[in-house]
Amino acid sequence: MTGHVFVVPGDIRRFACDAYLHATDRDLRAGGGWTTSAPDAPNRLDPHLLDAYKTENRFTLPLLDRAEHPNEPATILTAVPYYGVTHPREFVPRLQEFFRVGTDIARRRGVTAVLSQRERPLLAVPLFGTAGGGADYVRGDVFRLVYEQSLEAANEHGIDVAIVLSNPRDYALAQMIRRESGDAWPELAPDEQAAARRLGQLATQARLVPFMGAGISIASGAPSWDGLITRLADAVGLDPEVVAELKKHDTLDQAAYVQIAFERRAADTAFGKAVADAVNVQRYGIAPPLLAALDAEQAITLNYDRLFEWAALDGKRPRRVIPGEPGEEVRWLLKLHGSVDKPESIVLTRDDYLGFNSDRAALSSLVKATLMTRHLLFVGFGVRDPHFHEIVHDVRRAMPAGRQKLGTVLTFDEDPIKHGLWHNDLDFVQLSTARMLEMFLDAVLAYGATSHSYLLAHGYASALAEEDRTVSNALKSMIASVPESARSGTAWAAVSTMLDDLGWRTGEASPSPRPLPEGLR
């Protein structure tokens, strides 16, 4: 029952998991960052554990559960060394206690009942002790330690661990370390490893574009199609016998019938709002932040929720939503079937699909252009959407014979008919479970990460490989050798831009409590 260790960019407080670590000190000072570790954190301290925590007879203090949110991830306050950090290994007993306590909480709740809806517990850890905890000067070494301890915990407890990193330089270093380790994905078969490398290579060229379906939202706690129809039918008061009969019909007709029921028994706008409320989950799982880390300018989704937008924002790669208000972001996300913040835009019924081309032809054109110029990675999408078939039909007619494949589909089912129908257009990577898909994506993103933004940055030198440290030292010597008088010309402007991309002149802002993410306040 060996577990897996993921590396995910994002905000740990918005991550769908069983338990997460929030680093603080034993004093729990008023106004400290721990107060924003979870909703209403100051009023959720366990009085039975507080004295032991404040005297460091224990290092962890799980916040009390909120009765109205039984599936909320457990927040486990974990104390950094009180008198400062002399070596990262001082974190070891604290991390070990977190993993032990977090695993106990997850198993006591029951794995199938928690928000993450995974086959084994998922615990999340940040880069422990680097945001005011005294270890900022050895960030690279701290990552190596957290990774080592996470691997040990995954093996010992049979859990999965996500190291959630809010700093893009930490993320870049982490992916370099895992690539060079050579054994970060032992669960993947050789052909799966090869496919991950191939897709990762496309990602390094900014050519790999995510196309996301409902599967990635279900893994984050959103309802399946069957669950959505059941919830909508219950909301409008349909008899169970009617619902059972309804589910024998085509999915688009199911939605249309429920919509008619809403129009008869409630306001016209109630159906769109009920759909939006049902799918408006607040925490992203593993797939959205990994896909949001891709360098491609484009991204496309059929989902109504905002998980991908939030993951992109938390990972410091914000995206403009199309259709939506104009923005300065270079990257964009096309929400092909509407959004929860605009219930009237949601495409769900047969009439919605039939009216799509007349209402949103420009959106279809964006998808066609992306199919013709990039390689799409289909995740959580069964290639059955009727509108998608129309788009591909037009692309086939416009593209020459012998062209490259339009994309790669990550799938769970072995369907020779579907594969035969699409073999000229799409590659298929068949994975056995949702968890295997997450591990595959984890590998793709590691192979596709190209940033070296940590090379000259503060706190990473001691964690560099010997050859990289040699390059870093040489560049620092070069910078020191250039006199101020030579730094006003155009040549230095070009060189300094490159150096900034490698981490030069990138000081860390002083840590301060961050407001809770949207939807979790």
TABEL-V365522 format. One record per residue. N is the residue number from 1. PHI is phi in whole degrees, 0 to 359 (* if undefined). Layout:
n:N phi:PHI
n:N phi:PHI
This chain:
n:1 phi:*
n:2 phi:297
n:3 phi:269
n:4 phi:236
n:5 phi:249
n:6 phi:263
n:7 phi:239
n:8 phi:228
n:9 phi:279
n:10 phi:156
n:11 phi:252
n:12 phi:299
n:13 phi:287
n:14 phi:252
n:15 phi:263
n:16 phi:279
n:17 phi:209
n:18 phi:274
n:19 phi:202
n:20 phi:224
n:21 phi:269
n:22 phi:239
n:23 phi:283
n:24 phi:208
n:25 phi:252
n:26 phi:290
n:27 phi:282
n:28 phi:51
n:29 phi:295
n:30 phi:299
n:31 phi:84
n:32 phi:288
n:33 phi:299
n:34 phi:298
n:35 phi:294
n:36 phi:252
n:37 phi:290
n:38 phi:197
n:39 phi:302
n:40 phi:58
n:41 phi:304
n:42 phi:300
n:43 phi:262
n:44 phi:239
n:45 phi:283
n:46 phi:277
n:47 phi:297
n:48 phi:284
n:49 phi:249
n:50 phi:297
n:51 phi:296
n:52 phi:297
n:53 phi:292
n:54 phi:288
n:55 phi:259
n:56 phi:59
n:57 phi:281
n:58 phi:214
n:59 phi:258
n:60 phi:240
n:61 phi:220
n:62 phi:295
n:63 phi:291
n:64 phi:296
n:65 phi:293
n:66 phi:262
n:67 phi:300
n:68 phi:281
n:69 phi:227
n:70 phi:293
n:71 phi:260
n:72 phi:292
n:73 phi:303
n:74 phi:286
n:75 phi:265
n:76 phi:243
n:77 phi:295
n:78 phi:227
n:79 phi:280
n:80 phi:277
n:81 phi:305
n:82 phi:292
n:83 phi:260
n:84 phi:98
n:85 phi:254
n:86 phi:262
n:87 phi:203
n:88 phi:304
n:89 phi:293
n:90 phi:295
n:91 phi:280
n:92 phi:303
n:93 phi:296
n:94 phi:288
n:95 phi:295
n:96 phi:299
n:97 phi:294
n:98 phi:302
n:99 phi:297
n:100 phi:293
n:101 phi:293
n:102 phi:298
n:103 phi:296
n:104 phi:299
n:105 phi:296
n:106 phi:299
n:107 phi:286
n:108 phi:292
n:109 phi:289
n:110 phi:101
n:111 phi:301
n:112 phi:285
n:113 phi:264
n:114 phi:273
n:115 phi:301
n:116 phi:291
n:117 phi:54
n:118 phi:251
n:119 phi:280
n:120 phi:212
n:121 phi:301
n:122 phi:236
n:123 phi:250
n:124 phi:239
n:125 phi:229
n:126 phi:269
n:127 phi:281
n:128 phi:301
n:129 phi:81
n:130 phi:260
n:131 phi:255
n:132 phi:94
n:133 phi:268
n:134 phi:97
n:135 phi:247
n:136 phi:298
n:137 phi:284
n:138 phi:227
n:139 phi:302
n:140 phi:298
n:141 phi:295
n:142 phi:295
n:143 phi:299
n:144 phi:302
n:145 phi:292
n:146 phi:299
n:147 phi:295
n:148 phi:300
n:149 phi:291
n:150 phi:293
n:151 phi:298
n:152 phi:296
n:153 phi:293
n:154 phi:300
n:155 phi:285
n:156 phi:291
n:157 phi:260
n:158 phi:67
n:159 phi:243
n:160 phi:259
n:161 phi:232
n:162 phi:246
n:163 phi:271
n:164 phi:260
n:165 phi:244
n:166 phi:268
n:167 phi:258
n:168 phi:302
n:169 phi:289
n:170 phi:300
n:171 phi:296
n:172 phi:297
n:173 phi:296
n:174 phi:301
n:175 phi:291
n:176 phi:298
n:177 phi:297
n:178 phi:290
n:179 phi:299
n:180 phi:285
n:181 phi:292
n:182 phi:79
n:183 phi:222
n:184 phi:283
n:185 phi:228
n:186 phi:293
n:187 phi:287
n:188 phi:279
n:189 phi:291
n:190 phi:306
n:191 phi:291
n:192 phi:290
n:193 phi:300
n:194 phi:296
n:195 phi:295
n:196 phi:296
n:197 phi:296
n:198 phi:298
n:199 phi:292
n:200 phi:299
n:201 phi:297
n:202 phi:298
n:203 phi:295
n:204 phi:296
n:205 phi:265
n:206 phi:58
n:207 phi:254
n:208 phi:266
n:209 phi:246
n:210 phi:286
n:211 phi:238
n:212 phi:250
n:213 phi:247
n:214 phi:296
n:215 phi:303
n:216 phi:285
n:217 phi:279
n:218 phi:300
n:219 phi:293
n:220 phi:261
n:221 phi:111
n:222 phi:285
n:223 phi:286
n:224 phi:289
n:225 phi:300
n:226 phi:299
n:227 phi:294
n:228 phi:294
n:229 phi:298
n:230 phi:299
n:231 phi:294
n:232 phi:294
n:233 phi:296
n:234 phi:296
n:235 phi:296
n:236 phi:263
n:237 phi:82
n:238 phi:288
n:239 phi:294
n:240 phi:304
n:241 phi:295
n:242 phi:294
n:243 phi:296
n:244 phi:298
n:245 phi:292
n:246 phi:301
n:247 phi:286
n:248 phi:277
n:249 phi:261
n:250 phi:304
n:251 phi:301
n:252 phi:294
n:253 phi:289
n:254 phi:303
n:255 phi:296
n:256 phi:296
n:257 phi:296
n:258 phi:295
n:259 phi:299
n:260 phi:298
n:261 phi:298
n:262 phi:296
n:263 phi:294
n:264 phi:281
n:265 phi:251
n:266 phi:215
n:267 phi:291
n:268 phi:301
n:269 phi:276
n:270 phi:294
n:271 phi:295
n:272 phi:300
n:273 phi:293
n:274 phi:296
n:275 phi:296
n:276 phi:300
n:277 phi:296
n:278 phi:291
n:279 phi:255
n:280 phi:277
n:281 phi:288
n:282 phi:254
n:283 phi:235
n:284 phi:271
n:285 phi:273
n:286 phi:282
n:287 phi:295
n:288 phi:304
n:289 phi:293
n:290 phi:295
n:291 phi:293
n:292 phi:291
n:293 phi:278
n:294 phi:296
n:295 phi:282
n:296 phi:300
n:297 phi:294
n:298 phi:260
n:299 phi:203
n:300 phi:226
n:301 phi:218
n:302 phi:262
n:303 phi:278
n:304 phi:269
n:305 phi:288
n:306 phi:249
n:307 phi:299
n:308 phi:294
n:309 phi:300
n:310 phi:296
n:311 phi:297
n:312 phi:296
n:313 phi:295
n:314 phi:293
n:315 phi:272
n:316 phi:65
n:317 phi:227
n:318 phi:298
n:319 phi:233
n:320 phi:277
n:321 phi:267
n:322 phi:242
n:323 phi:283
n:324 phi:175
n:325 phi:289
n:326 phi:300
n:327 phi:212
n:328 phi:269
n:329 phi:295
n:330 phi:288
n:331 phi:279
n:332 phi:220
n:333 phi:237
n:334 phi:269
n:335 phi:262
n:336 phi:292
n:337 phi:243
n:338 phi:101
n:339 phi:215
n:340 phi:296
n:341 phi:280
n:342 phi:223
n:343 phi:306
n:344 phi:293
n:345 phi:272
n:346 phi:290
n:347 phi:260
n:348 phi:217
n:349 phi:263
n:350 phi:297
n:351 phi:299
n:352 phi:300
n:353 phi:293
n:354 phi:294
n:355 phi:271
n:356 phi:296
n:357 phi:298
n:358 phi:288
n:359 phi:268
n:360 phi:225
n:361 phi:299
n:362 phi:295
n:363 phi:293
n:364 phi:299
n:365 phi:296
n:366 phi:296
n:367 phi:295
n:368 phi:299
n:369 phi:296
n:370 phi:294
n:371 phi:299
n:372 phi:276
n:373 phi:238
n:374 phi:228
n:375 phi:246
n:376 phi:275
n:377 phi:251
n:378 phi:272
n:379 phi:232
n:380 phi:69
n:381 phi:225
n:382 phi:270
n:383 phi:58
n:384 phi:248
n:385 phi:299
n:386 phi:297
n:387 phi:293
n:388 phi:297
n:389 phi:300
n:390 phi:297
n:391 phi:296
n:392 phi:295
n:393 phi:303
n:394 phi:292
n:395 phi:293
n:396 phi:304
n:397 phi:291
n:398 phi:272
n:399 phi:268
n:400 phi:286
n:401 phi:293
n:402 phi:77
n:403 phi:290
n:404 phi:288
n:405 phi:297
n:406 phi:283
n:407 phi:181
n:408 phi:234
n:409 phi:255
n:410 phi:268
n:411 phi:224
n:412 phi:259
n:413 phi:260
n:414 phi:266
n:415 phi:238
n:416 phi:297
n:417 phi:293
n:418 phi:298
n:419 phi:297
n:420 phi:293
n:421 phi:295
n:422 phi:251
n:423 phi:297
n:424 phi:281
n:425 phi:249
n:426 phi:225
n:427 phi:268
n:428 phi:236
n:429 phi:245
n:430 phi:269
n:431 phi:240
n:432 phi:283
n:433 phi:216
n:434 phi:298
n:435 phi:294
n:436 phi:296
n:437 phi:297
n:438 phi:298
n:439 phi:293
n:440 phi:297
n:441 phi:299
n:442 phi:303
n:443 phi:290
n:444 phi:304
n:445 phi:290
n:446 phi:293
n:447 phi:293
n:448 phi:267
n:449 phi:280
n:450 phi:242
n:451 phi:293
n:452 phi:240
n:453 phi:293
n:454 phi:269
n:455 phi:301
n:456 phi:250
n:457 phi:280
n:458 phi:296
n:459 phi:98
n:460 phi:244
n:461 phi:304
n:462 phi:291
n:463 phi:265
n:464 phi:286
n:465 phi:296
n:466 phi:303
n:467 phi:292
n:468 phi:291
n:469 phi:296
n:470 phi:297
n:471 phi:296
n:472 phi:301
n:473 phi:296
n:474 phi:295
n:475 phi:293
n:476 phi:296
n:477 phi:295
n:478 phi:297
n:479 phi:300
n:480 phi:294
n:481 phi:278
n:482 phi:273
n:483 phi:291
n:484 phi:303
n:485 phi:296
n:486 phi:267
n:487 phi:264
n:488 phi:260
n:489 phi:273
n:490 phi:291
n:491 phi:297
n:492 phi:294
n:493 phi:300
n:494 phi:291
n:495 phi:293
n:496 phi:293
n:497 phi:297
n:498 phi:296
n:499 phi:295
n:500 phi:297
n:501 phi:296
n:502 phi:265
n:503 phi:104
n:504 phi:288
n:505 phi:57
n:506 phi:238
n:507 phi:288
n:508 phi:277
n:509 phi:291
n:510 phi:296
n:511 phi:295
n:512 phi:209
n:513 phi:302
n:514 phi:264
n:515 phi:297
n:516 phi:296
n:517 phi:301
n:518 phi:305
n:519 phi:91
n:520 phi:249
n:521 phi:286
